[in-house]
Amino acid sequence: MSAIRWERDAAGVMWVWFDAPDSKVNVLSRAVMGVLEAGLDEWGARDPRGWIFISAKPDVFIAGADIRELAALGSVADGVTASQAGQRIFAKIEQLRAPTVAAIHGACLGGGCELALACRVRVATDHPKTQIGLPETQLGILPGWGGSQRLPRLIGLQAALGIMVPGGTVKAEKALRLELVDAVVPPVALRETAVAWLGKPSQRRTVLRVFDPVIRLVARKRVLARTRGLYPAPLRAIEVAGRGYAAEAQALGELVVTPVCKNLIRVFFLREKYTKWKVPGVAAGKVGKVGVIGAGVMGAGIAQWCAARGLPVRLKDIKPEFVANGMKRIASVFREGVQRRKLTELEAQHGMARVHPTTDYTGFGSCDLVIEAVLEKIEVKRALFAELTPHLPDKCIIASNTSAIPIDDLATASGRPDRFVGIHFFNPVHKMPLVEVVRGTQTSPATLAAAVEFVKQLKKIPVIVRGTPGFLVNRLLMPYLNEAGKLVGEGVNATSIDAAMLAFGMPMGPLRLLDEVGLDVAFDVARELAEAFRDRMTVAPLLAEMHAAGLKGRKGGSGFYHYEGPSERPNRKYHTGKSLPAAEIQQRLLAVMIAEAKLCLVEKVVETEDDIDVGMIFGTGFPPFRGGLVKYARDAGLW
């Protein structure tokens, strides 16, 4: 079966249906592009009255190019040739004598968006899954089939860079405001509207180019401030946008062979793998109702995310004021989502309505899964599980959001160790994509499978870890943070330490991160790990000193930095002293993580090197362009 169907209707309109066989999505592989070009040549000679490009898939127009083929490009010349081939084919669409309409429903991304841009008219549905954009820079390249030229001509350079540079997407309504599409209609009206637009020209405003140099300068400064020049693709996109197809092809060819591009593509495939992974041989259904115990920062965050994904949630805490504060936190996150246009006001209202606050166990008897997020003290959690279990149905999964306590130490208290599992979210829940699914020695395969499916149901990335102290992420991250504390204790100024790791690509310096986590929390975790691994871990004396002095970081107003509302300034006590070369700081801090990662594999905390890379990228923000901790260590000859 062909991925494209060509149907000429009684009115002489050519319908070009994209419908990849045995696939939920349409992608533009080399073979599909060949079929498209041949069909354009054949049917174009027959002079149809008009052309409508449309998808037969329920939620996807065209998801983009075939990334596996992109990954296989091995030279600049190969990249240039691939770009020129796409440019040639889409130019044929642009040059068709009859009117052309892209009828867009669902994801219209990358090469799919570039195909739509080659049409004279674009009509999109108002469905939430209709997203239009050019995400190529997220893979370390830029739009290479004419998108970097047609988009600026269509909507202006500033708006075009706003999509191209971050690799962003827009919903249909915003696309209409930008004049990226000509009409937005309900899905049932898509075909009728597309036909109607064949009979009228697209109305386009004149795009002014006089401010282009200033726009490029401002965009470049913003990219450098955000990426520190570590990602070349956004800068090249600014450079070549609207400056010709030859410049676009050459830029794509040069970018596609860079280590940054290869690593970002690797991370893309890792994400795909883990979001689809299942426990072998075990079927698991979806969770219908969730209970969350603890309405603090983490509990409220988990409840909000579950509700936002359509799940009814019972949120419990011991006092009405605790529950009320939790509901305020949830409302704040929903409000932020509306302000950032991630969801509508109605969607936020429906999400809030799914959260049912309580101070008792009413309603927990119908939960499919209950997760605790109370104080990180083992005796508190044990007492809770002993109290909780009698209120739950036999089939209920019992989970802990503990960040470091061994799961077996909690499972026995529940009385159902086979139904017990760790589901460790990261803070803030609505931003951090990783979830550690922690298996205890008595966790059943069915329970593990159900927990993994629950995480996937929430659109998070699961990684399975063994229930040992610190699990994976904290076990690797805390030695890194602890080592940064040791450096300050040795007289190295905090400024140079944070700057060195920002230059490496970390989203935040380690000392600033300690403040954000909370120095009290960090000290407790470091102490627990030092107790568990006495042969090689000790708490940095400075962290113990700061803890004893009552410093808590941002939440307490002072730590390695002083905080006053949204503003901050260095705490001079820690930002004086000697500076070390960035490379020396990086080597020392990364070495402790790499050494611990090797031990995690030996001890079967995780099964594969990919588990480590996924955990560090999506759980700590380890720079994706380096491919992950293990990939970086191998490339640097440290593994």
Backbone hydrogen bonds, N-H to C=O, Kabsch-Sander energy under -0.5 kcal/mol:
donor,donor_aa,acceptor,acceptor_aa,energy
5,R,17,W,-2.6
7,E,5,R,-0.6
7,E,15,W,-2.4
9,D,7,E,-0.6
9,D,13,V,-2.6
12,G,9,D,-2.1
14,M,50,G,-3.1
15,W,7,E,-3.5
15,W,13,V,-0.6
16,V,14,M,-0.6
16,V,52,I,-3.1
17,W,5,R,-2.8
17,W,15,W,-0.8
18,F,16,V,-0.6
18,F,54,I,-2.8
19,D,3,A,-3.0
19,D,17,W,-0.6
23,S,20,A,-1.0
28,L,64,G,-3.0
29,S,27,V,-1.3
33,M,29,S,-2.6
34,G,30,R,-1.8
35,V,31,A,-2.2
36,L,32,V,-2.6
37,E,33,M,-2.4
38,A,34,G,-2.4
39,G,35,V,-2.4
40,L,36,L,-2.4
41,D,37,E,-2.2
42,E,38,A,-2.5
43,W,39,G,-2.9
44,G,40,L,-1.6
45,A,41,D,-1.1
46,R,43,W,-0.9
47,D,44,G,-1.3
49,R,12,G,-2.7
50,G,12,G,-0.8
51,W,99,P,-2.5
52,I,14,M,-2.6
53,F,101,V,-2.8
54,I,16,V,-2.6
54,I,52,I,-0.6
55,S,103,A,-0.5
56,A,18,F,-2.4
57,K,18,F,-0.5
61,F,107,A,-1.7
62,I,107,A,-1.3
63,A,26,N,-2.8
66,D,28,L,-1.1
67,I,65,A,-0.8
70,L,66,D,-1.6
71,A,67,I,-2.6
72,A,68,R,-1.2
73,L,69,E,-0.5
73,L,70,L,-1.2
79,G,75,S,-2.0
80,V,76,V,-2.6
81,T,77,A,-2.6
82,A,78,D,-2.4
83,S,79,G,-2.2
84,Q,80,V,-2.7
85,A,81,T,-2.1
86,G,82,A,-1.8
87,Q,83,S,-2.5
88,R,84,Q,-2.4
89,I,85,A,-2.0
90,F,86,G,-2.4
91,A,87,Q,-1.9
92,K,88,R,-1.2
93,I,89,I,-1.1
94,E,90,F,-2.2
95,Q,91,A,-1.8
96,L,93,I,-1.3
101,V,51,W,-2.3
102,A,121,V,-2.5
103,A,53,F,-2.9
103,A,101,V,-0.7
104,I,102,A,-0.9
104,I,123,V,-3.4
105,H,103,A,-0.6
107,A,59,D,-1.7
108,C,131,Q,-3.2
109,L,62,I,-2.2
110,G,133,G,-1.5
112,G,109,L,-2.5
114,E,110,G,-2.3
115,L,111,G,-2.1
116,A,112,G,-2.0
117,L,113,C,-2.4
118,A,114,E,-1.1
118,A,115,L,-0.6
119,C,115,L,-0.6
119,C,116,A,-1.2
120,R,100,T,-0.5
121,V,100,T,-1.5
123,V,102,A,-2.8
124,A,183,A,-2.5
125,T,104,I,-1.8
126,D,185,V,-1.7
130,T,127,H,-2.0
131,Q,106,G,-0.5
131,Q,129,K,-1.0
132,I,170,V,-2.8
133,G,108,C,-2.0
134,L,168,G,-1.2
138,Q,135,P,-1.8
139,L,136,E,-2.4
140,G,137,T,-1.4
141,I,136,E,-1.7
148,S,143,P,-0.6
149,Q,146,G,-1.3
150,R,146,G,-2.8
151,L,147,G,-1.8
153,R,149,Q,-1.3
154,L,150,R,-1.9
155,I,151,L,-2.6
156,G,152,P,-1.8
160,A,156,G,-2.2
161,L,157,L,-2.9
162,G,158,Q,-1.6
163,I,159,A,-0.7
163,I,160,A,-1.1
164,M,160,A,-3.1
165,V,161,L,-2.0
167,G,163,I,-0.7
168,G,163,I,-2.7
170,V,132,I,-2.6
172,A,130,T,-0.7
175,A,171,K,-2.5
176,L,172,A,-2.1
177,R,173,E,-1.8
178,L,174,K,-2.4
179,E,176,L,-1.0
180,L,175,A,-2.8
181,V,175,A,-1.2
182,D,122,R,-3.3
183,A,122,R,-1.0
185,V,124,A,-2.3
189,A,186,P,-1.7
190,L,187,P,-1.5
193,T,189,A,-2.5
194,A,190,L,-2.5
195,V,191,R,-2.1
196,A,192,E,-2.0
197,W,193,T,-2.1
198,L,194,A,-0.7
198,L,195,V,-1.0
199,G,196,A,-1.3
200,K,197,W,-1.2
204,R,202,S,-0.6
207,V,205,R,-0.5
208,L,206,T,-0.6
212,D,209,R,-1.6
215,I,211,F,-2.5
216,R,212,D,-2.6
217,L,213,P,-2.0
218,V,214,V,-2.6
219,A,215,I,-2.4
220,R,216,R,-2.4
221,K,217,L,-2.1
222,R,218,V,-2.1
223,V,219,A,-2.2
224,L,220,R,-2.5
225,A,221,K,-2.1
226,R,222,R,-1.7
227,T,223,V,-3.2
228,R,224,L,-2.1
230,L,227,T,-2.1
235,L,231,Y,-0.6
236,R,232,P,-2.1
237,A,233,A,-2.5
238,I,234,P,-1.8
239,E,235,L,-1.9
240,V,236,R,-2.5
241,A,237,A,-1.6
242,G,148,S,-2.0
243,R,240,V,-2.6
248,E,244,G,-1.7
249,A,245,Y,-2.5
250,Q,246,A,-2.3
251,A,247,A,-2.2
252,L,248,E,-2.4
253,G,249,A,-2.4
254,E,250,Q,-2.1
255,L,251,A,-2.3
256,V,252,L,-2.5
257,V,253,G,-0.5
258,T,255,L,-1.8
262,K,258,T,-2.2
263,N,259,P,-2.6
264,L,260,V,-2.4
265,I,261,C,-2.4
266,R,262,K,-1.9
267,V,263,N,-2.4
268,F,264,L,-2.0
269,F,265,I,-2.2
270,L,266,R,-2.2
271,R,267,V,-2.6
272,E,268,F,-2.2
273,K,269,F,-2.5
274,Y,270,L,-2.5
275,T,271,R,-2.2
276,K,272,E,-0.7
276,K,273,K,-0.6
277,W,273,K,-0.7
282,V,279,V,-1.6
290,V,312,P,-2.4
291,G,369,L,-2.5
292,V,314,R,-3.2
293,I,371,I,-2.2
294,G,292,V,-0.6
294,G,316,K,-3.6
300,A,296,G,-2.8
301,G,297,V,-1.8
302,I,298,M,-2.6
303,A,299,G,-2.5
304,Q,300,A,-2.7
305,W,301,G,-2.1
306,C,302,I,-2.4
307,A,303,A,-2.5
308,A,304,Q,-2.5
309,R,305,W,-1.1
309,R,306,C,-0.5
310,G,307,A,-1.8
311,L,306,C,-2.3
313,V,354,R,-2.9
314,R,290,V,-2.4
315,L,313,V,-0.6
315,L,356,H,-2.0
316,K,292,V,-2.8
316,K,314,R,-0.6
317,D,358,T,-1.4
323,V,319,K,-2.0
324,A,320,P,-2.7
325,N,321,E,-2.1
326,G,322,F,-2.0
327,M,323,V,-2.4
328,K,324,A,-1.9
329,R,325,N,-2.1
330,I,326,G,-2.3
331,A,327,M,-2.6
332,S,328,K,-2.2
333,V,329,R,-2.0
334,F,330,I,-2.3
335,R,331,A,-2.5
336,E,332,S,-2.3
337,G,333,V,-2.1
338,V,334,F,-1.9
339,Q,335,R,-2.4
340,R,336,E,-2.2
341,R,338,V,-1.4
342,K,337,G,-2.9
343,L,337,G,-1.0
348,A,344,T,-2.2
349,Q,345,E,-2.2
350,H,346,L,-2.5
351,G,347,E,-2.2
352,M,348,A,-2.5
353,A,349,Q,-2.0
354,R,350,H,-0.9
354,R,351,G,-0.9
355,V,352,M,-1.4
356,H,313,V,-3.2
356,H,354,R,-0.6
358,T,315,L,-2.2
364,F,361,Y,-1.9
366,S,363,G,-1.2
367,C,364,F,-1.4
368,D,289,K,-2.3
369,L,289,K,-1.4
370,V,397,I,-2.6
371,I,291,G,-2.8
372,E,399,A,-2.2
373,A,293,I,-3.2
377,K,375,L,-2.7
381,K,377,K,-2.2
382,R,378,I,-2.5
383,A,379,E,-1.9
384,L,380,V,-1.9
385,F,381,K,-2.5
386,A,382,R,-2.1
387,E,383,A,-1.7
388,L,384,L,-2.6
389,T,385,F,-2.1
391,H,388,L,-2.4
392,L,389,T,-2.1
396,C,393,P,-1.5
397,I,368,D,-2.5
398,I,419,R,-2.5
399,A,370,V,-2.8
399,A,397,I,-0.5
400,S,421,V,-1.5
401,N,372,E,-2.1
409,D,406,P,-1.0
410,L,407,I,-1.7
411,A,407,I,-2.6
412,T,408,D,-1.1
413,A,410,L,-0.5
414,S,410,L,-0.8
414,S,411,A,-0.9
415,G,411,A,-0.7
415,G,412,T,-0.9
416,R,411,A,-0.6
419,R,416,R,-1.7
420,F,417,P,-0.9
421,V,398,I,-2.0
422,G,438,V,-2.8
423,I,400,S,-2.7
424,H,436,E,-3.0
425,F,423,I,-0.8
426,F,434,L,-0.6
431,K,428,P,-1.7
432,M,428,P,-2.4
434,L,618,F,-1.3
435,V,461,I,-2.3
436,E,424,H,-2.2
437,V,435,V,-0.6
437,V,463,V,-2.4
438,V,422,G,-2.7
438,V,436,E,-0.7
439,R,437,V,-0.6
439,R,465,V,-2.5
443,T,440,G,-0.8
444,S,418,D,-2.2
448,L,444,S,-2.5
449,A,445,P,-2.6
450,A,446,A,-2.2
451,A,447,T,-2.3
452,V,448,L,-2.2
453,E,449,A,-2.4
454,F,450,A,-2.1
455,V,451,A,-2.1
456,K,452,V,-2.2
457,Q,453,E,-2.4
458,L,454,F,-1.4
459,K,456,K,-1.8
460,K,455,V,-2.1
461,I,433,P,-3.1
463,V,435,V,-1.8
465,V,437,V,-2.5
466,R,605,V,-2.4
467,G,439,R,-2.0
468,T,466,R,-2.3
470,G,404,A,-1.4
471,F,468,T,-2.4
474,N,470,G,-0.8
475,R,470,G,-1.2
476,L,472,L,-1.7
477,L,473,V,-3.1
478,M,474,N,-2.4
480,Y,476,L,-0.9
481,L,477,L,-2.4
482,N,478,M,-3.3
483,E,479,P,-2.3
484,A,480,Y,-1.6
485,G,481,L,-1.8
486,K,482,N,-2.0
487,L,483,E,-2.1
488,V,484,A,-1.9
489,G,485,G,-2.2
490,E,486,K,-1.3
491,G,488,V,-1.9
492,V,487,L,-2.2
493,N,578,K,-2.9
494,A,574,Y,-3.1
497,I,493,N,-1.3
498,D,494,A,-2.6
499,A,495,T,-2.4
500,A,496,S,-2.0
501,M,497,I,-1.7
502,L,498,D,-1.9
503,A,499,A,-2.3
504,F,500,A,-1.2
505,G,501,M,-0.9
505,G,502,L,-0.5
506,M,501,M,-2.4
513,L,509,G,-2.3
514,L,510,P,-1.9
515,D,511,L,-1.7
516,E,512,R,-2.0
517,V,513,L,-3.0
518,G,514,L,-2.0
519,L,552,K,-0.9
522,A,518,G,-2.9
523,F,519,L,-2.2
524,D,520,D,-2.1
525,V,521,V,-2.4
526,A,522,A,-2.8
527,R,523,F,-2.5
528,E,524,D,-2.3
529,L,525,V,-2.5
530,A,526,A,-2.4
531,E,527,R,-2.1
532,A,528,E,-1.9
533,F,529,L,-2.5
534,R,531,E,-0.5
536,R,533,F,-1.7
537,M,533,F,-2.3
543,L,540,A,-0.7
544,A,540,A,-1.8
545,E,541,P,-2.3
546,M,542,L,-2.8
547,H,543,L,-2.4
548,A,544,A,-2.4
549,A,545,E,-1.5
550,G,547,H,-1.6
551,L,546,M,-2.1
552,K,558,S,-0.8
553,G,558,S,-2.4
554,R,515,D,-1.2
555,K,515,D,-0.5
556,G,553,G,-1.1
557,G,553,G,-0.8
557,G,554,R,-1.3
558,S,553,G,-1.2
559,G,561,Y,-1.9
562,H,569,R,-3.6
563,Y,557,G,-2.8
564,E,567,S,-2.2
567,S,564,E,-1.7
569,R,562,H,-2.0
571,N,560,F,-2.1
572,R,570,P,-0.9
574,Y,571,N,-2.6
575,H,571,N,-0.8
578,K,491,G,-1.7
584,E,581,P,-0.5
585,I,581,P,-1.9
586,Q,582,A,-2.9
587,Q,583,A,-2.4
588,R,584,E,-2.0
589,L,585,I,-2.4
590,L,586,Q,-2.5
591,A,587,Q,-1.8
592,V,588,R,-1.1
593,M,589,L,-0.9
594,I,590,L,-2.7
595,A,591,A,-2.4
596,E,592,V,-1.8
597,A,593,M,-2.4
598,K,594,I,-1.9
599,L,595,A,-1.5
600,C,596,E,-2.0
601,L,597,A,-1.5
602,V,598,K,-2.0
603,E,599,L,-2.8
604,K,601,L,-1.0
605,V,600,C,-2.4
606,V,600,C,-0.9
612,I,608,T,-1.0
613,D,609,E,-2.2
614,V,610,D,-2.9
615,G,611,D,-2.4
616,M,612,I,-2.5
617,I,613,D,-2.3
618,F,614,V,-2.4
619,G,615,G,-1.3
620,T,616,M,-1.3
621,G,616,M,-0.6
621,G,617,I,-0.9
622,F,616,M,-2.3
626,R,623,P,-1.9
627,G,624,P,-2.3
628,G,623,P,-0.6
632,Y,628,G,-2.7
633,A,629,L,-2.5
634,R,630,V,-2.8
635,D,631,K,-2.5
636,A,632,Y,-2.2
637,G,634,R,-1.3
638,L,633,A,-3.5
639,W,633,A,-0.7
